[in-house]
Each structure stands twice: as C-alpha cells, then as structure tokens.
Amino acid sequence: MKKFSLGFIAFLQAFGLTLYCLLIGTFFWQAGRILGPINSFLGPALMLLLLVISVIICALLFGYYPFILFWEKKDTKKAIKSVIYTTGWLFLFSILVGILLAIFP
C-alpha cells in the first residue's frame, strides 16, 4: 500500500467528517418527512442515540490515526501535527459549506 503524506491523511479525515456531518444534517432537515410526527419519548431518545453514535464516529474519524501515531508508533510530533492539520482542513470545509449556504439559501 502506498504511503500517504500526513497532510493528505488529514484531508481525508476532515473530508470524511464533513461528509458525515452533511449526511446527518440532511437527516435532520428531512426528519419530519421521514419519521412523521413523534408524540412520545422515543423522539428525544432517538436524537440522544444519534448523538452518541455521532460522537463515536467522529472520534474514530478524527482521532484514530493520531492515536495510532502517538500510542503505537511513539511519534508525538506527528500525532499533534495530524490533529492540527485535520482541524485546519475542517475549518476550510466549514468555510466552504458556509459559502455554499450563502450562495444557495
């Protein structure tokens, strides 16, 4: 398998997180049409379960590779750089989504 640069791996992590957030955002946007009216405790329970699952998925997408770098490969500098690069890419993707929202309200 080809070795990828740290910046590209950070890009892929941030892109995966952005896609996941867009998917969950689409669910929230269409939830009323998909689920219909919910008049019981199951609606809030579903949202809390989705929150827990989302936290786990985001932690895996964002933190797994830096954790491996830090824990197994003992490369603290690369692990910190990975977190910083991924955060930077997420910031750029957030700006891009904001611009798209401004263009297509």
Secondary structure, DSSP 8 states (H G I E B T S, - for coil): -----HHHHHHHHHHHHHHHHHHHHHHHHHHHHHH----STHHHHHHHHHHHHHHHHHHHHHHHHHHHHHHTS--HHHHHHHHHHHHHHHHHHHHHHHHHHHH--
